[in-house]
């Protein structure tokens, strides 16, 4: 009986299938029929749980968002007078840890996260899902670097996200440009360079805002 209870229900199987397909083909490249075939489940069952593709995509995004948001807020709350590198590391570390657990779903999720930073149609969803953490992080960036205006701190946060998703999504661009000497799959080795790059970049933004 316990084995039966441990099995994922059909709704979760559909979400898993959608997540994997969206990560590879993007929102526009996936149909509800493709998701039904991968699950596998009848198309009628898929549309029973998720009447539209938009609703299914939003569900996929929200499912893991609670995990990453909770981990990030906890890490940020634990900081006491951090420097910028420590603050950024606390923000990025939960993603690295989750990807490092070996769950391919988190790698797929990172690709979805990257899509949401690059597609204006999806930024409203991203803001609703990750907005609370974004507001906290922008405020903390300003606390660490008081010379930053809120607008410049917001720029810094968005630039940080761009660096994060470009590597965590494992696009293999790093692999190609380094001729195989570096790997975007290796999130552990890429972690410190991202932190240092972002911290230096935010310091540079503060120079723009600093009084002459």
Residue pairs with C-beta under 8 A, 6 or more apart in sequence:
8 16
10 39
10 41
10 45
10 49
11 49
13 39
13 41
14 35
14 36
14 39
14 41
14 45
14 46
14 49
14 50
14 56
15 56
15 59
15 60
15 63
16 105
17 35
17 38
17 39
18 30
18 35
18 56
18 57
18 60
19 60
19 63
19 105
19 108
19 109
19 112
20 38
20 104
20 105
20 108
21 30
21 34
21 35
21 38
22 30
22 57
22 60
22 108
22 112
22 115
23 107
23 108
23 109
23 111
23 112
24 108
24 111
25 34
26 115
27 53
27 57
27 115
27 119
27 121
27 122
30 53
31 53
32 43
32 46
32 47
32 50
32 53
32 56
33 43
35 46
35 56
36 42
36 43
36 45
36 46
39 46
46 56
49 56
50 56
50 59
57 125
58 125
60 112
61 112
61 116
61 125
61 126
61 129
62 129
64 105
64 106
64 109
65 129
65 130
67 98
68 94
68 95
68 98
69 129
69 130
69 132
69 133
71 94
71 97
71 98
72 90
72 91
72 94
72 133
72 137
73 132
73 133
73 136
75 90
75 91
75 93
75 94
76 87
76 90
76 91
76 136
76 137
76 140
78 90
79 86
79 87
79 90
79 140
82 90
82 144
83 144
83 199
84 141
84 144
84 145
84 199
84 202
84 203
85 195
85 196
85 199
87 140
87 141
87 144
88 160
88 195
88 198
88 199
88 202
89 191
89 195
91 137
91 160
92 164
92 191
92 194
92 195
93 191
95 106
95 110
95 164
95 168
95 187
96 168
96 187
96 188
96 191
98 106
99 106
99 107
99 110
99 168
99 187
100 187
100 188
107 168
107 169
107 170
110 165
110 168
110 169
110 170
111 169
111 170
111 171
113 126
113 165
113 168
113 169
114 165
114 166
114 168
114 169
114 171
115 122
116 122
116 123
116 125
116 126
117 123
117 126
117 158
117 161
117 162
117 165
127 134
134 157
137 157
138 150
138 153
138 154
138 157
139 153
141 148
141 153
141 156
141 157
141 202
142 148
142 150
142 153
145 153
145 202
145 203
145 206
147 206
147 207
147 209
147 210
148 156
148 202
148 205
148 206
148 209
149 209
152 205
152 206
152 208
152 209
153 202
153 205
155 205
156 198
156 201
156 202
156 205
159 198
159 201
160 198
160 202
163 194
163 197
163 198
164 194
166 173
167 174
167 184
167 187
167 190
167 194
168 187
169 184
170 184
170 185
171 184
172 184
172 185
173 184
174 182
174 183
174 184
174 190
175 182
175 183
175 184
175 185
182 189
182 190
183 189
184 190
